[in-house]
Amino acid sequence: MAISNYGELKTAVANWLDRADLTSRIPEFIAMAETSIHYGVETGVASSEPLRIRGMETSSDITITTGTGSLPTGFLQARRVYLDGSPVRQLEFISPLEFWKRRGSSEAGKPAGYTFEGDSLLTLPTTDTSYTVKLLYYKAFTALSGDSDTNWLFTNAPAVYLNMTLYEAWSFIGDEAKAIGFLGRAAGVINSLNSADKMDRFSGSPMRAVAEFAP
């Protein structure tokens, strides 16, 4: 059967499991599968990369006040962080440990570096006024809830949802062999999507060296 939305996914999972006693648990398995898709899985026996593709990319404006701004809902990983001005000023990522070493001795001014802490984006130096930072990032797909809910994966790779959900279901049942088998299937598609996305980013003209960015 086709799997193009949440309702069809629940039906497909029920068909594959063929376990009437687990029907009410299927939404839980799907919610767990969404977490595994976004953050990856490492069992010690098999693993799956976190899904990171263009279909998950979005942008957001973050208001920075006294060097702190809130990350958007669904934030998974940054692609680019910059101040939109003339010229555009790309910010340098700084590890949290190094960030706090530098921040204590810096004077307030325009952001030049950043780090993440909890649900916040912190900038260095502490800002002397409010700034708008542009963030291009990978966003988690909105959690499924209504039967008609859909997203990029349903359109392009529904096997990811099906196989990862069945991995969570068979893990719950306690059949490790079946669970690992479905994890392997999900991982195969996820890894292929990640690889294809990386290849697309460098397709066309050959790569070449460019001058170092100067803010």
N, C-alpha and C positions, 0 to 999 in steps of 0.2 A: 504494500500500500504506500501511497505518497505520504510524506511527512512534511507538511508545509506550515504547521502552527502547533501551539501547545496542546490543543485537544487531540490532534492526530498523533502527536508524540506519546501522550499518555496511552492511547489505544494501542500503538505499536509496541510499547514496552510491556503492556499487559499481555499481548499476543505472544511475545517472545518468552516471557516468564511462564505463562500458562499456569499461574498460581492465583486462584481467586482470593486466597487469604491475604494477599499482599496488595490488592488493588488500592486500598486506602493509603498505603505507604508510598505509592508511586510519585506523588508530588514531592515528597521528602527526598526520594532518590534523585529526582530531577534538580532540585535545589542544590543538593550536594554535588551533582555533576557540573553545575554551572560554576561552582567554586573551583573544582578540579580543572575545568577548562581554562579558567582565567589565571590560576596560580600554578598549575602543573601538579604532577603526582610523582612521588618517589617512594616506592615500596621496598626497595632493597632487592627485589626480584625483577621488576619492570618499572619503567618510568615514562612520563609524558611531559613534553615541554609546555610551558605556558603559551597559550595562543596569543600571537602578536602580529596582526595583519592590518592593512590599510582600512579594511571595513570597520575597524575599531577606533580609528583615529578621529579625533575631534579637537576643536580649539576652544579656549576660554580666556576671558579677560579677568585677571586677578588684581584687585585693589590692594596695594601694599601700604600699610600705615605703620609707622615706627618699626619698619623692617619685617612686618609679618602680614601674611595674607592666608585666606582659607582655600584649601584645595577643593576642586569641584567634586560633586558626587560621582562615584564610579571611577575615580582616578586609579589607574593601575601603574603607569610608567610614563615618564616624560620622554618626548621626542626632541622638543626644542623649547627653550625658555629665553625670551628676549624682550627688550623695551622697544616699542614701535615709535621711532622718531626719525630725525634726519641728522646723522645717519641712524640706521637700525643698530641697536646695541645688543649683541648676543651675550647672555650672562654665562659665567663660568661655574660649572658645578664644583662644589667644595665638599669634602667629606664632613660629616657632623663634628668629628673631633677637631679637625683643622679649622672648621668654621668658627667654633667657639674660642679657639686660641686667637684667631685674628680679630674677632668682633669686639673683644674687650678693649682693644687698643686702637680701634678705628674711630675716626670722626664721622659724624652724620653726613650723608651725601647721596648722590645718585647711585642706585644699585649697580654693582659690577659682578657679584657672585651670588650664589644661592645654594641652599640645601633644603632637605625635607626633614620635618620632625613631626611625628604624629600625622594629623590631618592639616598641617600648615606648611606653607612655603616661606622660608626665611631668607632675607637678603642681606648682603654685606656690601657696603657698610649699612648701619642703621639709617633709615631714610630721613632726610631733612624736611620732607613734605610727602604728600601722597603721590604714588606713581601707579600706573597701570602696566602690569606685566602680562605679556602675551604668552600663553602656554599651549603648545601643541602636545597632545598626549594620547595614550591608549586608554579608552574608556571601556569598562565592563559593560557587556550587554545588559539591558534592563531586565531584572528578574521576571520570569514568566509568571503570570497569574491567571489571566483570562484565556479561555479556550481558543480565541482568535488571535492571541498574541503571536507575533513572529519577529524575526530579525534576519540579519545577513546570513547567519549560519543555516537557517532553514532553507533559504533560497539557494545557497551555494554548496553546502556540505552538511546535509542533515544527519549523515552517518556519525558525525562527531557527537551530537546530542544523544542519539540512540545508543551508541556503543559505550559512551561514558556513563550514561544512566544505568545501563545493564551491568557495567563494572561495579557501580555503587550498590546495585540491588544484590548481585551475587556475593559481594563482600559482606553485606548484611546477613544473607542466608548462611554464609560460612563455607561456601564452595570456592576455595582459593584458585583452583585450576580454571574454572569458568571465569572467575573475576579477572584473572590475569590475561586470559584470552581476549576478553572484551576490552581491557585496558590497552592491550597491544594493537587492537584494531583502531581504537580511538587515537592512540598515539601516532599510528602510521599516517592517518589523515591530517592530524594537527601538525606533525613535523613536515609533511609535504606542503601544507598551506604556508607554513612559516618559510620554508625554503623557496617556494615559488614567489612569495612576496619579496624576499631578499633579492632574488634574481631580477625581478621586474624593476627594482630600484636602480639597478646598474645596467639595464639593457639600453640599447641604442648606441650612442657615441662612446668610445673607449674612455676609461677613467684617466684623469690627468691631475697633476699637482696644481694647486691653486695657492695664491698668496695667503699668508696668515691673516685671519680676521683682525681688523683693527677697529676698536670701538671709537 
